[in-house]
Amino acid sequence: MGERLSPLHRIHGSAGADFTDFGGWTMPVAFDGIKDEHLAVRGSAGIFDVSHMSEVTVEGPDSEAVLDRLTTNDV
């Protein structure tokens, strides 16, 4: 499997995820079955973990202020 785990890895594991290596990350590929997943998302909500897609570095004297303006929570 991949060397890196997303912040949601334990939650995915607790939900019965099957994992695969995706670019060095261990990511969920499926849960109980496509029909059950479809019904769960239609009936409540779904989360798509994109932790593996990018990494951003923000540097500089105003970096904290910039991030505060970009996010809903204070950094």
HTML snippet that shows the backbone in 3Dmol.js (N, CA, C, O; Angstrom):
<script src="https://3Dmol.org/build/3Dmol-min.js"></script>
<div id="view" style="width:600px;height:400px;position:relative"></div>
<script>
const pdb = `
ATOM      1  N   MET A   1       0.836  -1.188   0.000  1.00  0.00           N
ATOM      2  CA  MET A   1       0.000   0.000   0.000  1.00  0.00           C
ATOM      3  C   MET A   1       0.878   1.248   0.000  1.00  0.00           C
ATOM      4  O   MET A   1       2.098   1.177   0.145  1.00  0.00           O
ATOM      5  N   GLY A   2       0.227   2.371  -0.165  1.00  0.00           N
ATOM      6  CA  GLY A   2       0.942   3.639  -0.194  1.00  0.00           C
ATOM      7  C   GLY A   2       1.540   3.988   1.153  1.00  0.00           C
ATOM      8  O   GLY A   2       1.134   3.456   2.186  1.00  0.00           O
ATOM      9  N   GLU A   3       2.498   4.877   1.131  1.00  0.00           N
ATOM     10  CA  GLU A   3       3.189   5.277   2.351  1.00  0.00           C
ATOM     11  C   GLU A   3       2.414   6.326   3.146  1.00  0.00           C
ATOM     12  O   GLU A   3       2.597   6.444   4.357  1.00  0.00           O
ATOM     13  N   ARG A   4       1.561   7.079   2.483  1.00  0.00           N
ATOM     14  CA  ARG A   4       0.867   8.177   3.149  1.00  0.00           C
ATOM     15  C   ARG A   4      -0.593   7.817   3.400  1.00  0.00           C
ATOM     16  O   ARG A   4      -1.233   7.144   2.592  1.00  0.00           O
ATOM     17  N   LEU A   5      -1.106   8.284   4.548  1.00  0.00           N
ATOM     18  CA  LEU A   5      -2.499   8.059   4.915  1.00  0.00           C
ATOM     19  C   LEU A   5      -3.212   9.399   5.003  1.00  0.00           C
ATOM     20  O   LEU A   5      -2.648  10.376   5.496  1.00  0.00           O
ATOM     21  N   SER A   6      -4.442   9.446   4.530  1.00  0.00           N
ATOM     22  CA  SER A   6      -5.212  10.684   4.606  1.00  0.00           C
ATOM     23  C   SER A   6      -5.706  10.885   6.038  1.00  0.00           C
ATOM     24  O   SER A   6      -5.724   9.939   6.826  1.00  0.00           O
ATOM     25  N   PRO A   7      -6.104  12.107   6.375  1.00  0.00           N
ATOM     26  CA  PRO A   7      -6.661  12.355   7.706  1.00  0.00           C
ATOM     27  C   PRO A   7      -7.930  11.546   7.982  1.00  0.00           C
ATOM     28  O   PRO A   7      -8.307  11.365   9.140  1.00  0.00           O
ATOM     29  N   LEU A   8      -8.582  11.066   6.941  1.00  0.00           N
ATOM     30  CA  LEU A   8      -9.816  10.289   7.098  1.00  0.00           C
ATOM     31  C   LEU A   8      -9.588   8.779   7.060  1.00  0.00           C
ATOM     32  O   LEU A   8     -10.555   8.018   7.055  1.00  0.00           O
ATOM     33  N   HIS A   9      -8.339   8.331   7.032  1.00  0.00           N
ATOM     34  CA  HIS A   9      -8.026   6.907   6.864  1.00  0.00           C
ATOM     35  C   HIS A   9      -8.721   6.027   7.907  1.00  0.00           C
ATOM     36  O   HIS A   9      -9.324   5.015   7.551  1.00  0.00           O
ATOM     37  N   ARG A  10      -8.645   6.396   9.173  1.00  0.00           N
ATOM     38  CA  ARG A  10      -9.263   5.570  10.222  1.00  0.00           C
ATOM     39  C   ARG A  10     -10.778   5.507  10.059  1.00  0.00           C
ATOM     40  O   ARG A  10     -11.390   4.461  10.272  1.00  0.00           O
ATOM     41  N   ILE A  11     -11.374   6.632   9.679  1.00  0.00           N
ATOM     42  CA  ILE A  11     -12.826   6.656   9.478  1.00  0.00           C
ATOM     43  C   ILE A  11     -13.209   5.755   8.306  1.00  0.00           C
ATOM     44  O   ILE A  11     -14.182   5.004   8.387  1.00  0.00           O
ATOM     45  N   HIS A  12     -12.443   5.831   7.217  1.00  0.00           N
ATOM     46  CA  HIS A  12     -12.702   4.960   6.068  1.00  0.00           C
ATOM     47  C   HIS A  12     -12.572   3.492   6.476  1.00  0.00           C
ATOM     48  O   HIS A  12     -13.406   2.666   6.105  1.00  0.00           O
ATOM     49  N   GLY A  13     -11.528   3.171   7.236  1.00  0.00           N
ATOM     50  CA  GLY A  13     -11.324   1.796   7.688  1.00  0.00           C
ATOM     51  C   GLY A  13     -12.466   1.309   8.564  1.00  0.00           C
ATOM     52  O   GLY A  13     -12.926   0.176   8.420  1.00  0.00           O
ATOM     53  N   SER A  14     -12.928   2.169   9.476  1.00  0.00           N
ATOM     54  CA  SER A  14     -14.052   1.810  10.350  1.00  0.00           C
ATOM     55  C   SER A  14     -15.333   1.580   9.562  1.00  0.00           C
ATOM     56  O   SER A  14     -16.203   0.821   9.988  1.00  0.00           O
ATOM     57  N   ALA A  15     -15.445   2.236   8.414  1.00  0.00           N
ATOM     58  CA  ALA A  15     -16.633   2.087   7.566  1.00  0.00           C
ATOM     59  C   ALA A  15     -16.521   0.890   6.627  1.00  0.00           C
ATOM     60  O   ALA A  15     -17.411   0.662   5.808  1.00  0.00           O
ATOM     61  N   GLY A  16     -15.430   0.120   6.740  1.00  0.00           N
ATOM     62  CA  GLY A  16     -15.283  -1.096   5.943  1.00  0.00           C
ATOM     63  C   GLY A  16     -14.697  -0.898   4.560  1.00  0.00           C
ATOM     64  O   GLY A  16     -14.966  -1.690   3.657  1.00  0.00           O
ATOM     65  N   ALA A  17     -13.901   0.144   4.377  1.00  0.00           N
ATOM     66  CA  ALA A  17     -13.333   0.434   3.055  1.00  0.00           C
ATOM     67  C   ALA A  17     -12.332  -0.623   2.612  1.00  0.00           C
ATOM     68  O   ALA A  17     -11.600  -1.192   3.423  1.00  0.00           O
ATOM     69  N   ASP A  18     -12.318  -0.872   1.310  1.00  0.00           N
ATOM     70  CA  ASP A  18     -11.235  -1.608   0.666  1.00  0.00           C
ATOM     71  C   ASP A  18     -10.268  -0.543   0.175  1.00  0.00           C
ATOM     72  O   ASP A  18     -10.683   0.439  -0.439  1.00  0.00           O
ATOM     73  N   PHE A  19      -8.980  -0.732   0.441  1.00  0.00           N
ATOM     74  CA  PHE A  19      -7.983   0.284   0.111  1.00  0.00           C
ATOM     75  C   PHE A  19      -7.123  -0.127  -1.080  1.00  0.00           C
ATOM     76  O   PHE A  19      -6.978  -1.310  -1.390  1.00  0.00           O
ATOM     77  N   THR A  20      -6.557   0.886  -1.736  1.00  0.00           N
ATOM     78  CA  THR A  20      -5.622   0.672  -2.832  1.00  0.00           C
ATOM     79  C   THR A  20      -4.548   1.748  -2.775  1.00  0.00           C
ATOM     80  O   THR A  20      -4.737   2.792  -2.150  1.00  0.00           O
ATOM     81  N   ASP A  21      -3.432   1.493  -3.423  1.00  0.00           N
ATOM     82  CA  ASP A  21      -2.364   2.486  -3.523  1.00  0.00           C
ATOM     83  C   ASP A  21      -2.707   3.445  -4.654  1.00  0.00           C
ATOM     84  O   ASP A  21      -3.011   3.021  -5.769  1.00  0.00           O
ATOM     85  N   PHE A  22      -2.657   4.730  -4.360  1.00  0.00           N
ATOM     86  CA  PHE A  22      -2.945   5.745  -5.363  1.00  0.00           C
ATOM     87  C   PHE A  22      -1.865   6.813  -5.259  1.00  0.00           C
ATOM     88  O   PHE A  22      -1.963   7.724  -4.437  1.00  0.00           O
ATOM     89  N   GLY A  23      -0.848   6.702  -6.081  1.00  0.00           N
ATOM     90  CA  GLY A  23       0.227   7.689  -6.091  1.00  0.00           C
ATOM     91  C   GLY A  23       0.961   7.817  -4.775  1.00  0.00           C
ATOM     92  O   GLY A  23       1.354   8.918  -4.387  1.00  0.00           O
ATOM     93  N   GLY A  24       1.152   6.708  -4.083  1.00  0.00           N
ATOM     94  CA  GLY A  24       1.856   6.739  -2.806  1.00  0.00           C
ATOM     95  C   GLY A  24       0.955   6.931  -1.597  1.00  0.00           C
ATOM     96  O   GLY A  24       1.433   6.935  -0.462  1.00  0.00           O
ATOM     97  N   TRP A  25      -0.325   7.087  -1.825  1.00  0.00           N
ATOM     98  CA  TRP A  25      -1.302   7.230  -0.750  1.00  0.00           C
ATOM     99  C   TRP A  25      -2.130   5.950  -0.657  1.00  0.00           C
ATOM    100  O   TRP A  25      -2.457   5.349  -1.680  1.00  0.00           O
ATOM    101  N   THR A  26      -2.470   5.533   0.551  1.00  0.00           N
ATOM    102  CA  THR A  26      -3.415   4.444   0.757  1.00  0.00           C
ATOM    103  C   THR A  26      -4.799   5.073   0.810  1.00  0.00           C
ATOM    104  O   THR A  26      -5.143   5.765   1.768  1.00  0.00           O
ATOM    105  N   MET A  27      -5.595   4.823  -0.237  1.00  0.00           N
ATOM    106  CA  MET A  27      -6.898   5.480  -0.364  1.00  0.00           C
ATOM    107  C   MET A  27      -8.015   4.447  -0.496  1.00  0.00           C
ATOM    108  O   MET A  27      -7.793   3.360  -1.029  1.00  0.00           O
ATOM    109  N   PRO A  28      -9.224   4.783  -0.009  1.00  0.00           N
ATOM    110  CA  PRO A  28     -10.347   3.859  -0.162  1.00  0.00           C
ATOM    111  C   PRO A  28     -10.778   3.783  -1.619  1.00  0.00           C
ATOM    112  O   PRO A  28     -10.827   4.793  -2.322  1.00  0.00           O
ATOM    113  N   VAL A  29     -11.086   2.582  -2.054  1.00  0.00           N
ATOM    114  CA  VAL A  29     -11.536   2.397  -3.434  1.00  0.00           C
ATOM    115  C   VAL A  29     -13.002   1.954  -3.477  1.00  0.00           C
ATOM    116  O   VAL A  29     -13.699   2.212  -4.457  1.00  0.00           O
ATOM    117  N   ALA A  30     -13.463   1.296  -2.427  1.00  0.00           N
ATOM    118  CA  ALA A  30     -14.854   0.839  -2.379  1.00  0.00           C
ATOM    119  C   ALA A  30     -15.226   0.519  -0.938  1.00  0.00           C
ATOM    120  O   ALA A  30     -14.363   0.281  -0.092  1.00  0.00           O
ATOM    121  N   PHE A  31     -16.522   0.519  -0.681  1.00  0.00           N
ATOM    122  CA  PHE A  31     -17.019   0.164   0.644  1.00  0.00           C
ATOM    123  C   PHE A  31     -17.879  -1.089   0.521  1.00  0.00           C
ATOM    124  O   PHE A  31     -17.409  -2.089  -0.023  1.00  0.00           O
ATOM    125  N   ASP A  32     -19.107  -1.075   0.998  1.00  0.00           N
ATOM    126  CA  ASP A  32     -19.927  -2.291   1.024  1.00  0.00           C
ATOM    127  C   ASP A  32     -20.455  -2.722  -0.333  1.00  0.00           C
ATOM    128  O   ASP A  32     -20.913  -3.855  -0.481  1.00  0.00           O
ATOM    129  N   GLY A  33     -20.403  -1.876  -1.291  1.00  0.00           N
ATOM    130  CA  GLY A  33     -20.932  -2.192  -2.611  1.00  0.00           C
ATOM    131  C   GLY A  33     -21.500  -0.937  -3.240  1.00  0.00           C
ATOM    132  O   GLY A  33     -21.939  -0.022  -2.543  1.00  0.00           O
ATOM    133  N   ILE A  34     -21.487  -0.901  -4.543  1.00  0.00           N
ATOM    134  CA  ILE A  34     -21.883   0.304  -5.264  1.00  0.00           C
ATOM    135  C   ILE A  34     -23.334   0.694  -4.978  1.00  0.00           C
ATOM    136  O   ILE A  34     -23.642   1.879  -4.856  1.00  0.00           O
ATOM    137  N   LYS A  35     -24.223  -0.292  -4.870  1.00  0.00           N
ATOM    138  CA  LYS A  35     -25.631   0.021  -4.604  1.00  0.00           C
ATOM    139  C   LYS A  35     -25.794   0.641  -3.222  1.00  0.00           C
ATOM    140  O   LYS A  35     -26.477   1.653  -3.067  1.00  0.00           O
ATOM    141  N   ASP A  36     -25.161   0.029  -2.212  1.00  0.00           N
ATOM    142  CA  ASP A  36     -25.249   0.570  -0.854  1.00  0.00           C
ATOM    143  C   ASP A  36     -24.636   1.967  -0.770  1.00  0.00           C
ATOM    144  O   ASP A  36     -25.179   2.845  -0.100  1.00  0.00           O
ATOM    145  N   GLU A  37     -23.503   2.175  -1.451  1.00  0.00           N
ATOM    146  CA  GLU A  37     -22.879   3.500  -1.469  1.00  0.00           C
ATOM    147  C   GLU A  37     -23.816   4.520  -2.110  1.00  0.00           C
ATOM    148  O   GLU A  37     -24.002   5.617  -1.585  1.00  0.00           O
ATOM    149  N   HIS A  38     -24.397   4.154  -3.237  1.00  0.00           N
ATOM    150  CA  HIS A  38     -25.319   5.045  -3.949  1.00  0.00           C
ATOM    151  C   HIS A  38     -26.496   5.437  -3.053  1.00  0.00           C
ATOM    152  O   HIS A  38     -26.841   6.614  -2.959  1.00  0.00           O
ATOM    153  N   LEU A  39     -27.103   4.460  -2.405  1.00  0.00           N
ATOM    154  CA  LEU A  39     -28.251   4.736  -1.550  1.00  0.00           C
ATOM    155  C   LEU A  39     -27.866   5.582  -0.342  1.00  0.00           C
ATOM    156  O   LEU A  39     -28.636   6.446   0.078  1.00  0.00           O
ATOM    157  N   ALA A  40     -26.687   5.344   0.220  1.00  0.00           N
ATOM    158  CA  ALA A  40     -26.234   6.134   1.367  1.00  0.00           C
ATOM    159  C   ALA A  40     -26.051   7.599   0.985  1.00  0.00           C
ATOM    160  O   ALA A  40     -26.454   8.491   1.731  1.00  0.00           O
ATOM    161  N   VAL A  41     -25.448   7.847  -0.168  1.00  0.00           N
ATOM    162  CA  VAL A  41     -25.232   9.227  -0.611  1.00  0.00           C
ATOM    163  C   VAL A  41     -26.563   9.890  -0.963  1.00  0.00           C
ATOM    164  O   VAL A  41     -26.777  11.062  -0.652  1.00  0.00           O
ATOM    165  N   ARG A  42     -27.448   9.148  -1.604  1.00  0.00           N
ATOM    166  CA  ARG A  42     -28.756   9.717  -1.960  1.00  0.00           C
ATOM    167  C   ARG A  42     -29.592  10.018  -0.722  1.00  0.00           C
ATOM    168  O   ARG A  42     -30.351  10.987  -0.701  1.00  0.00           O
ATOM    169  N   GLY A  43     -29.452   9.184   0.312  1.00  0.00           N
ATOM    170  CA  GLY A  43     -30.261   9.346   1.517  1.00  0.00           C
ATOM    171  C   GLY A  43     -29.697  10.301   2.540  1.00  0.00           C
ATOM    172  O   GLY A  43     -30.434  10.807   3.386  1.00  0.00           O
ATOM    173  N   SER A  44     -28.394  10.560   2.480  1.00  0.00           N
ATOM    174  CA  SER A  44     -27.795  11.460   3.472  1.00  0.00           C
ATOM    175  C   SER A  44     -26.734  12.325   2.809  1.00  0.00           C
ATOM    176  O   SER A  44     -27.055  13.374   2.250  1.00  0.00           O
ATOM    177  N   ALA A  45     -25.489  11.906   2.862  1.00  0.00           N
ATOM    178  CA  ALA A  45     -24.413  12.718   2.278  1.00  0.00           C
ATOM    179  C   ALA A  45     -23.220  11.830   1.964  1.00  0.00           C
ATOM    180  O   ALA A  45     -23.141  10.691   2.424  1.00  0.00           O
ATOM    181  N   GLY A  46     -22.302  12.358   1.183  1.00  0.00           N
ATOM    182  CA  GLY A  46     -21.073  11.651   0.853  1.00  0.00           C
ATOM    183  C   GLY A  46     -19.888  12.586   0.961  1.00  0.00           C
ATOM    184  O   GLY A  46     -20.018  13.798   0.789  1.00  0.00           O
ATOM    185  N   ILE A  47     -18.742  12.018   1.245  1.00  0.00           N
ATOM    186  CA  ILE A  47     -17.497  12.786   1.321  1.00  0.00           C
ATOM    187  C   ILE A  47     -16.515  12.151   0.354  1.00  0.00           C
ATOM    188  O   ILE A  47     -16.328  10.934   0.366  1.00  0.00           O
ATOM    189  N   PHE A  48     -15.891  12.960  -0.477  1.00  0.00           N
ATOM    190  CA  PHE A  48     -14.841  12.472  -1.366  1.00  0.00           C
ATOM    191  C   PHE A  48     -13.522  13.009  -0.844  1.00  0.00           C
ATOM    192  O   PHE A  48     -13.283  14.217  -0.875  1.00  0.00           O
ATOM    193  N   ASP A  49     -12.667  12.123  -0.366  1.00  0.00           N
ATOM    194  CA  ASP A  49     -11.381  12.495   0.228  1.00  0.00           C
ATOM    195  C   ASP A  49     -10.385  12.817  -0.878  1.00  0.00           C
ATOM    196  O   ASP A  49      -9.998  11.936  -1.645  1.00  0.00           O
ATOM    197  N   VAL A  50      -9.973  14.073  -0.961  1.00  0.00           N
ATOM    198  CA  VAL A  50      -9.027  14.507  -1.994  1.00  0.00           C
ATOM    199  C   VAL A  50      -7.658  14.843  -1.399  1.00  0.00           C
ATOM    200  O   VAL A  50      -6.894  15.606  -1.990  1.00  0.00           O
ATOM    201  N   SER A  51      -7.352  14.279  -0.240  1.00  0.00           N
ATOM    202  CA  SER A  51      -6.075  14.555   0.421  1.00  0.00           C
ATOM    203  C   SER A  51      -4.884  14.250  -0.470  1.00  0.00           C
ATOM    204  O   SER A  51      -3.850  14.911  -0.376  1.00  0.00           O
ATOM    205  N   HIS A  52      -5.023  13.258  -1.330  1.00  0.00           N
ATOM    206  CA  HIS A  52      -3.926  12.803  -2.178  1.00  0.00           C
ATOM    207  C   HIS A  52      -3.706  13.686  -3.405  1.00  0.00           C
ATOM    208  O   HIS A  52      -2.735  13.477  -4.133  1.00  0.00           O
ATOM    209  N   MET A  53      -4.565  14.654  -3.654  1.00  0.00           N
ATOM    210  CA  MET A  53      -4.511  15.384  -4.917  1.00  0.00           C
ATOM    211  C   MET A  53      -3.544  16.557  -4.949  1.00  0.00           C
ATOM    212  O   MET A  53      -3.034  16.896  -6.016  1.00  0.00           O
ATOM    213  N   SER A  54      -3.283  17.176  -3.827  1.00  0.00           N
ATOM    214  CA  SER A  54      -2.368  18.316  -3.885  1.00  0.00           C
ATOM    215  C   SER A  54      -1.853  18.686  -2.508  1.00  0.00           C
ATOM    216  O   SER A  54      -2.383  18.262  -1.481  1.00  0.00           O
ATOM    217  N   GLU A  55      -0.826  19.472  -2.523  1.00  0.00           N
ATOM    218  CA  GLU A  55      -0.245  20.018  -1.308  1.00  0.00           C
ATOM    219  C   GLU A  55       0.137  21.455  -1.618  1.00  0.00           C
ATOM    220  O   GLU A  55       0.735  21.734  -2.657  1.00  0.00           O
ATOM    221  N   VAL A  56      -0.201  22.355  -0.731  1.00  0.00           N
ATOM    222  CA  VAL A  56       0.050  23.774  -0.953  1.00  0.00           C
ATOM    223  C   VAL A  56       0.916  24.307   0.174  1.00  0.00           C
ATOM    224  O   VAL A  56       0.666  24.028   1.346  1.00  0.00           O
ATOM    225  N   THR A  57       1.931  25.070  -0.184  1.00  0.00           N
ATOM    226  CA  THR A  57       2.775  25.738   0.798  1.00  0.00           C
ATOM    227  C   THR A  57       2.547  27.238   0.682  1.00  0.00           C
ATOM    228  O   THR A  57       2.667  27.815  -0.398  1.00  0.00           O
ATOM    229  N   VAL A  58       2.219  27.856   1.799  1.00  0.00           N
ATOM    230  CA  VAL A  58       2.019  29.302   1.831  1.00  0.00           C
ATOM    231  C   VAL A  58       3.066  29.877   2.770  1.00  0.00           C
ATOM    232  O   VAL A  58       3.142  29.500   3.940  1.00  0.00           O
ATOM    233  N   GLU A  59       3.870  30.789   2.249  1.00  0.00           N
ATOM    234  CA  GLU A  59       4.964  31.368   3.036  1.00  0.00           C
ATOM    235  C   GLU A  59       4.917  32.886   2.956  1.00  0.00           C
ATOM    236  O   GLU A  59       4.299  33.456   2.058  1.00  0.00           O
ATOM    237  N   GLY A  60       5.572  33.520   3.896  1.00  0.00           N
ATOM    238  CA  GLY A  60       5.701  34.969   3.856  1.00  0.00           C
ATOM    239  C   GLY A  60       5.116  35.623   5.089  1.00  0.00           C
ATOM    240  O   GLY A  60       4.424  34.978   5.876  1.00  0.00           O
ATOM    241  N   PRO A  61       5.393  36.898   5.253  1.00  0.00           N
ATOM    242  CA  PRO A  61       4.973  37.603   6.468  1.00  0.00           C
ATOM    243  C   PRO A  61       3.450  37.707   6.614  1.00  0.00           C
ATOM    244  O   PRO A  61       2.952  37.789   7.736  1.00  0.00           O
ATOM    245  N   ASP A  62       2.717  37.704   5.527  1.00  0.00           N
ATOM    246  CA  ASP A  62       1.254  37.819   5.596  1.00  0.00           C
ATOM    247  C   ASP A  62       0.542  36.497   5.340  1.00  0.00           C
ATOM    248  O   ASP A  62      -0.665  36.484   5.099  1.00  0.00           O
ATOM    249  N   SER A  63       1.275  35.379   5.390  1.00  0.00           N
ATOM    250  CA  SER A  63       0.682  34.086   5.036  1.00  0.00           C
ATOM    251  C   SER A  63      -0.496  33.725   5.939  1.00  0.00           C
ATOM    252  O   SER A  63      -1.507  33.217   5.455  1.00  0.00           O
ATOM    253  N   GLU A  64      -0.382  33.977   7.230  1.00  0.00           N
ATOM    254  CA  GLU A  64      -1.481  33.643   8.134  1.00  0.00           C
ATOM    255  C   GLU A  64      -2.725  34.471   7.810  1.00  0.00           C
ATOM    256  O   GLU A  64      -3.837  33.942   7.809  1.00  0.00           O
ATOM    257  N   ALA A  65      -2.547  35.745   7.539  1.00  0.00           N
ATOM    258  CA  ALA A  65      -3.681  36.614   7.191  1.00  0.00           C
ATOM    259  C   ALA A  65      -4.323  36.171   5.878  1.00  0.00           C
ATOM    260  O   ALA A  65      -5.547  36.186   5.748  1.00  0.00           O
ATOM    261  N   VAL A  66      -3.508  35.782   4.917  1.00  0.00           N
ATOM    262  CA  VAL A  66      -4.038  35.302   3.633  1.00  0.00           C
ATOM    263  C   VAL A  66      -4.872  34.046   3.847  1.00  0.00           C
ATOM    264  O   VAL A  66      -5.975  33.934   3.312  1.00  0.00           O
ATOM    265  N   LEU A  67      -4.351  33.099   4.628  1.00  0.00           N
ATOM    266  CA  LEU A  67      -5.090  31.860   4.884  1.00  0.00           C
ATOM    267  C   LEU A  67      -6.371  32.124   5.664  1.00  0.00           C
ATOM    268  O   LEU A  67      -7.383  31.464   5.430  1.00  0.00           O
ATOM    269  N   ASP A  68      -6.339  33.082   6.589  1.00  0.00           N
ATOM    270  CA  ASP A  68      -7.555  33.435   7.324  1.00  0.00           C
ATOM    271  C   ASP A  68      -8.647  33.935   6.381  1.00  0.00           C
ATOM    272  O   ASP A  68      -9.827  33.659   6.599  1.00  0.00           O
ATOM    273  N   ARG A  69      -8.266  34.663   5.346  1.00  0.00           N
ATOM    274  CA  ARG A  69      -9.251  35.171   4.382  1.00  0.00           C
ATOM    275  C   ARG A  69      -9.754  34.073   3.440  1.00  0.00           C
ATOM    276  O   ARG A  69     -10.864  34.165   2.916  1.00  0.00           O
ATOM    277  N   LEU A  70      -8.945  33.041   3.226  1.00  0.00           N
ATOM    278  CA  LEU A  70      -9.312  31.970   2.296  1.00  0.00           C
ATOM    279  C   LEU A  70     -10.142  30.858   2.927  1.00  0.00           C
ATOM    280  O   LEU A  70     -10.809  30.104   2.220  1.00  0.00           O
ATOM    281  N   THR A  71     -10.105  30.754   4.244  1.00  0.00           N
ATOM    282  CA  THR A  71     -10.771  29.642   4.922  1.00  0.00           C
ATOM    283  C   THR A  71     -11.883  30.142   5.838  1.00  0.00           C
ATOM    284  O   THR A  71     -11.926  31.320   6.190  1.00  0.00           O
ATOM    285  N   THR A  72     -12.772  29.244   6.217  1.00  0.00           N
ATOM    286  CA  THR A  72     -13.880  29.622   7.093  1.00  0.00           C
ATOM    287  C   THR A  72     -13.471  29.692   8.557  1.00  0.00           C
ATOM    288  O   THR A  72     -14.142  30.346   9.355  1.00  0.00           O
ATOM    289  N   ASN A  73     -12.380  29.028   8.919  1.00  0.00           N
ATOM    290  CA  ASN A  73     -11.875  29.067  10.295  1.00  0.00           C
ATOM    291  C   ASN A  73     -10.597  29.876  10.355  1.00  0.00           C
ATOM    292  O   ASN A  73      -9.869  29.977   9.367  1.00  0.00           O
ATOM    293  N   ASP A  74     -10.325  30.452  11.518  1.00  0.00           N
ATOM    294  CA  ASP A  74      -9.052  31.141  11.703  1.00  0.00           C
ATOM    295  C   ASP A  74      -7.922  30.123  11.691  1.00  0.00           C
ATOM    296  O   ASP A  74      -8.069  29.012  12.201  1.00  0.00           O
ATOM    297  N   VAL A  75      -6.795  30.507  11.106  1.00  0.00           N
ATOM    298  CA  VAL A  75      -5.635  29.616  11.021  1.00  0.00           C
ATOM    299  C   VAL A  75      -4.807  29.753  12.276  1.00  0.00           C
ATOM    300  O   VAL A  75      -3.780  29.089  12.414  1.00  0.00           O
TER     301      VAL A  75
END
`;
const viewer = $3Dmol.createViewer("view");
viewer.addModel(pdb, "pdb");
viewer.setStyle({}, {cartoon: {color: "spectrum"}});
viewer.zoomTo();
viewer.render();
</script>
